[in-house]
Amino acid sequence: MNDPIESGRQSIRQGCEFDRPFIFTNLVATVIACAGLIGDSSATIIGAMLIATLMGPIMGIGLALVDFDNRLLRRSLVTLVGGALMVLATGALLGYVAPDAAPTGEMLARTAPRVLDLIVALASGAAGAYAVSSPRLSAAIVGVSIAVALVPPLADAGILVSRGQWDLAQGAFMLAFVNVVAIQVGASITLWACGYRGVRRERTTVAAVLRREVLSLTLMLALLAALAVHGVRLLSEQRYETGVRQALQAAVAQRPDARLNEVSFTTQDGRATVTAVVRSPVHFTRAEVGAIGERLPHAPDGSAPQLRLRHVEVDVEAEGS
């Protein structure tokens, strides 16, 4: 009977090869992912997730660290970097030839990594490693591929780079990087627990493995802290914007036939600025706008926002006319 650990080891090593199947599947997955991102189709993006094989070299890195296999580590890193650059370049090319338009919802959804994304990637790395080590759970790899996909955020970064939207591209690339680090850590822990400890097992103690994982663990903790700070700031901004909209809605509701049409938030000269578009048959006076502005909640930095109200005049017909 075949040794399940050795079978799993061979399966992971095969997934680390930068060969024709690896190149073909990831190129096709990138094309499909770009179509889904530009066309704002989540179903199309899921199809790309099922085809992509970029997770293979990450599993290889996890195995190499707990197996103390430096040769496999180098090969996995080369395959991962080569595959990621290939996806980025393909995404940039397709983004360049595609019609220029505002980022879709699917594109924007992959530009703001959260703590939840790191947790999901960590769990998915563990699930993927356990599925590899257990033949009965091989089908679970499909679910893991959908849960944490690397091709869509990398393709998204390529598209955004081709359009010069560097800030959004940075967010998409950061999401992919978070997934890579967390998947590798989750995979390494699970593989070690399942008995993947190299030929000379007496040397692969917990302390030895932790020394091999110190860079990955440090990166993951740093990412966790950064994402947590970003999440708190984002939550504060959302509460502020919600409070502003509610205050404006309450003020506009006191005027007959007036309606709040649009609210936007910007920063001008270091000060938070709120621009509200109101449709009303009667103009708001400067004093009224100032009074409404004073009732707005303070911005996350503690400063009072400046209110700018744009009036769109509408006609009102008498009843029964």
N, C-alpha and C positions, 0 to 999 in steps of 0.2 A: 504494500500500500504506500502511496506517495506521502511524503512528509508534508502536511498542510503549510507549515511555516516556509519550507523551501519552495513550495508551489507559489505561495504568496509573494515570496522574494523574487522569483523569476517573473511573475506577472508585473510587479512594480518595475523591475529593470527593463522589461520590454516597453513599458510606457514612457521611458526616459530617452528613447532613441529619436534623434532628429532625422528621421527617415522620410520616405515618400508618403506613407500613410499619415504621419504626423503633420507634414506640410499641407497635404491636400485637405484633410479634415478641418484644419484651422483656417485655411484660406476660404473654404466654402462657408464655414461657420461665420467668418468675418463678413463676407458678402451678405449673408442672410441677416446677420445682426444689424448691419448698416441699413439695410432695407427696412427692418423693423423700427430702428431708431428714427430714421428720417421720415418714415411713414406713420410713426406713432402707433405701431401695432405690437402689443404685448405678445400675441400669439406667435407672430413671426420671430420675435426675440427668443421665445421659449424653444422654437425649432432650432435656432442657432446653438442654444445651450446643450441640446441633446447631441449635436454633432461634434462640438469642440472637444479636443483632447488635451487642452493646456494644463489640466490638473495633474496629468501623469508625472511630469518632472517635479512637481511640488511634493508628491508622494515619494519620489525618488530621493529628494533632499531629506525628507523625514526619515526614511529608511537608512540613508547613508550616515546620518548623525548618530542613530542608535546602534547601527551595525559597525561603526568605526571604519567605514569603507570610503576612503578619501577619493578613490578613483570614481566611484559612483557619484559622489558629491560633485566632483568637477564636471562630469558628463551631464548630470541633472541641471546644474547651474547654466551650462552652455545651452542646453536645450530650452530651458525656461526663458533665458534672456533672448535667444534667437527667435523663439516663438512669439514672445511679447513684442519685439521690434517688428516682426513680420505683420502682426495684427495691427499695430500702430500705423505702420506705413501703408497698409492696405486701406485702413479706415481713412487716413488722410487723403489718399488718392481718390477714393470714392466720394469723400466729402467735397473735394475740389471740383469734381466733374458734375456733382449733383447740383440742382438749382439752389441758390442761396436763399435761405429763409430763416425765420426765427427758430430757436431751439424748441423742439417738441416736448411734450410732457414726459415721454420716455427718456429723452436725452437729459432733461433737467433732473429726473429722478435718480440719475447715477452721478450727480455732481456734488452731492452732500453726504459723505459717509457719516454714520452714526455709531454709537456704542453698540446698538442692536446688531449692526452689520458685522462687527467684530465677533460678537458672541455667536451669531449664526455661523460664521466662517469657522470658528474654533470647534463648534459642535459638528459641523459638516466634515471637517478634517478628521475628527475622531470617528465619525460614522463611516467615512470612506475607507479609512485604514482598517476598521473592524470588518467591513464588508470584503475587503481584499483578503483578509486572513481567514475568512469563513466562506467556503464555497457555496454554502446554502444561501448566503446573502449577497451574491454577486449582482443580482438585479437591483440592489439598493444603490449601486453606483449611479444609476440613472437619476434617482431622486436627489442624490448629493449634487450631481451636475446641474440640476435645475435650481437647487437651493442656493448654491454659491457659484455663480458663473464669472469667469474672468474675461472672456472674449467681449461681451457687451460693454463693460466699462472701458476697456482698452480701445475698442472700436469707436466708442463715444469720444474718448480723448483725441483720437486721430481726426475725427470729423471736426471737432471744435478747434483743434490746432490749425487745420486747413482754412478755417474761417476767421482766424485771428482772435478767437475768444479764449484767451489764455487763462483767465481766472476759472472759468468753468472747466476747461481742459485739465487744469491742475486738480480740481475736485474729483473728476472722473478717474484720473490716474491714481490719486490717493486712495480711492475706493478699491481699485485693483490691488494696490500695494497692501492695504489692510487685509484683504482676502488672502493674499499670498502668505503673509506672515502668520496669520491666525490658522490657516489650513495646515501649514507646515508644523506648527506647534501642536495642534490637536492630533495630527497624524503621528508625530514622533512619540508623544505620550502614550497613545493607544498601541502603537506597534511595540514599544518597549514592554508595556504591560502584557501584551499577547505573546511575548517570548522572543521577539526579534532583537537579539543581543550579540550578534556576530559569532565568529568561530571561537574566539577566546573569551568565553562568557565570564570568566572570573575577573576580567578587567572592566566589564561593562556594568559597574555598580551605579547606584543612583547618583552619587557624587560625580562620577566620571561623565555620565550622560548630561548632568546639569552643566558641567564645564563646557561640553560641546554645544549646549543649547543656550549658553549665556547671551550670545548676540541676539538670537531670536526672541528670547524671553524679555531682554531689555527693550528691544524694538516694540514688542507687543504691549508692554507696560507703558512705554512712552506714548504709543498710539492711543491706548486706553485713556490715559490722562488727557491727551489733547482732544480726543473726541468727547470726553465728558465735559471739558470746559466749553467746547464748541456747542454741545447740546444744551448746556445751561444758558449760554448766551442766546442761542436760537429760541429757546422757550421764553426767555425774557422779552425778546423782540416780538414774538407772536402775541404774548399777553399785551404788550404795549399797543400793537397795531389793532388788536381786537378792541381794546379799551377806547382807542381813538375813534374807531368806526362807530362804536355804540354811542359815544358822546356826540358825534356829529349827527348821527341818525336821530337822536333825541332832540337836538337843537333844530334840525330841519323840520321835524314832525310838528313843531309848534307853528310853522308857517303854513297857511292854507295853499293847497295845490303845489307845494314845493316837494322836490324829491332829490335825494342824494344819488347821484349818478355814478361817481367814480371817486376813489381815494388812492393817492399814491404817496410813497414815502421816499424822501431823498435827504441828502446831507449837503448843505451849501455853506461854505466858509466855516466849516466845523460845527455847524448848528443843525439839529434835526429840523426838517421842513416837511410839513404836511400840505399837500395840494388836494383840495376837494372841488369837484365839479358838481354844481347844483343846478337843476332845472327848476325854474320858478318864474311866475309872471311878474314878480316884484323883486327889485334888487335889494341885496343886503347892504346896509350902510357900513362905513368903516368902523364905527363904534360897535355895531352888532357883530362884525367879524372879530374884532378885538375881544369882545365879551365871550364869544364862543371859544376862541383860542385859549383864554385863561382857564376854561373848564376842561381842557384836554389833559389827559394824564402825562406825566413827565416821561421823557425818553429813557431808555435803559441806562444811559450815562448820567442821569439825574437832572439834565437840563430841560427847560420848558421848550416845547417845540414851537416853531413859527408856523402860523396858519396862513395859507393863501387860498382864497376862495374864488373860483372862476364861475361866473354866472352865465347860464344859457337861458335866454328868455323864451318863454312858451306862451301861447295864446290860450285864453280860457273862455269858453263859450258859456253863455247864460243857460240855465236849466230851461228845458222846453223849447229852445230855439232850433 
